[in-house]
Amino acid sequence: MVLNHKIYYFIFAIIVALTACNRQPEQQTQSLQTPTKTYDEDLAKANERLLRIENEQIASFIKRYNWSMQESGSGLRYNIFEKKQGKTVAYGSTVSLNYTIQLITGDTIYTSKHEGVKTFTIGQGQEPRGLEEAVLMMRPHEKAQLIVPSHLAYGLIGDGVAIPKRACLVYTIEIINVQHK
């Protein structure tokens, strides 16, 4: 009979130990989640603020130059000012274009006059998403003005050469050739 009490006591001790072990990770997880949640909220607020400032700069630029622009769902602003007939550029097509790239301040960064014609294949990530998005709306020999927000351009780091971090870019482009896949 004494042996039975010892077995019950031993089983009870194991259950208590296992229960205690199971509670520690929950408490640790909860204590780690609170700072992470606060950190994520702070980052979200900072991103919203930066996006609002950038949108204000874009609106001011458009007003200053009296441009008529459309806005895509991603935030790209565009105006195809010289329209042509033909088939629109398709995903996978190789496109050649003349271009000028400026910062929203008006400083010219790159031009095809100095850098040469830009040729790339749509969908291979060779160029910023905003440029590819605009080109997919265009036809050969069309011309467009684009305002590409930083999140659709070179983002937080720039291009490592002339485009600074978080730069909103203004493109003037002309599609000179399209090779459909």
N, C-alpha and C positions, 0 to 999 in steps of 0.2 A: 504494500500500500504506500509506503514511503517512497518507493521508486516511482510510482505513478505521479505523485506530487512533484518530484524532481523533473520528470518529463514534461508535465504541464508548465512548470515554471520555465524550463528551457525553451519550449515552443513559444510561450508568451514573450520571453526576452528577444527571440529572433523576430517575431512579428513587430515588436516595438522598434527594434533596430532597423528593419526594412522600411517601416513607415517613416521613421526619421530620415533615412537616406533619401527616400522619395520626395520628401518635402523640401530638402535643401535646394535641388535644382529649380524647383518652382519659384522659390524665394529669390534665387540668383537671377532667374530669367526675368522676373518682375522688376528687380532693381536695375537690370540692364535695359529693359524696354523703356523706362521713363526717360532717361537722358537721350536715347536714340530718337524717341518720338519727338521730344523737344527740339533736338538737332534737325530732324526732318522738317518740322514745322518752320523753324528758322530759315532753313534753306529754301523752302517753298515761298515764304514771304519775300526773301531776298530776290528770288527769281521773278516773282510777280512784279516787284518794284523795278527791276532792271528791264523787264519786258514793257512795262508801262512807260518808262522813260524813253526806251527805244521807239515805241509807237508814237510818242509825242514828237520825237525828232523826225520821224518819217512824215507825220502829218504836217509838220512845219515846213519840211523840205518840199513836199507836194504843193502846199499853199504858196510858198515863196516863188516857185517856178511855174505855178499855175498849170500843173500837169493834170491830165484826166487819167486816173488810174483805176483799175479793177483790183479787187483783193481776192486771192484764193483762200481756201479753208486753212491752209498752212500759215498764212500771213504774208505770202509773196504778193507784192504789188506789181502790176504789169500793164503796159499799154502797147498793143501791136499797132503801130502807127502807119505802117505801110503793108497793106494786106495784098496777098496774091492768091491765085487759084491753085488747086492741086491737093495732093494727099498730105495730111499732117504727118509729122515725124512720129515714128512708132518706136516703142521700146525695143532696144537691140540694134537700132539704126546707128550708122556712123555719120556724124555731123561735122561739117567744117563751117566755121563762122569768123567773121570780122567782129571785133569787139573793142570797147573801151570800158575799163573798170575804174570807178572812182569811189572814194570814201564819201560818206554823206556830207562831209565838210566841203566837198568839191575838189579835193586833191586827187589828181589822176595818178593811179597806181600802175596799171598795165594797159597797153593798147596793142592791137594787132599790127599797127604801123611799126612798132619797135620790137615786139616779141614774135611776130609772125602769126599766121592764121592758126586758130585753135581747132584741133580735130580730136574728137573723142567719141566713144561708143556709149549711147544712153543705157544706163543701168549697170555699168561696171564700176561706179563709184570713183571715176577719174576726176570728176568736177563736182562742185557743191550741189547739193540737192535742189536748191532754189533755181539754179541755172537749168538743170535737167528738167525740172517741173515746167519751166517756161518754154523751153524748146519743144517739149511734147505737145504744146498747144499751137505750135507754129507750122508753117509750110515753107518749102524752099523759097528763098529770095525775099522773105518777109523781114521787116525790121521792127524792133521792139525796144522799149525802155523798161527796165526792171529795177525795182528796189527790193533787195534781198536782205531780210533781217539776219542778224548774226547767227541765229540757230539754224538757218538754212544756208549759211555761207561757210565760213571757216571757224565758227564757234568760239570757244573759250581760249584757243591758243593762237589763232591767226594762221598764216601760211608759213611762218618762219622766215620770210624774206621781207616783203613790203606791207603785207596786210596785218595790221595789229590785232590783238585779242579783242573779242566781242565787237568786231567791226561790222557795221551795216554797210552793204555795198550797193552802188548804183551802176548798173550795166546799160550800155547801149549795144545792141547786137544786130547782126544781119546774117541770116543763114545763107551761105553761098553754095553749099552742096550737101546733099543727103544721099547716102547709100543705104537703101532699105535692105534688111537682112533676108 
